[in-house]
Amino acid sequence: MNEFGKLLFICGMIIAGIGLLLWFGIGKDLGRLPGDVHFNRGNFSLHFPIVTCLLISVAISILLWLIRK
């Protein structure tokens, strides 16, 4: 039963990931999420997508954790 639970969890995560991609417009807005830092002053512009980096980091960590199990 333990293997069946893992399979259900992985399938759920895949479905949730696909749902998130569709919700965000398949990555169209990735890099422009609320919480991403963007400064404009004169001819200087700085953009640091901190929330996008956190989301990608969490997704990769979960994926690698699932693969190791």
Order of alpha helices (4+ residues) and beta strands (2+ residues): alpha-beta-beta-alpha
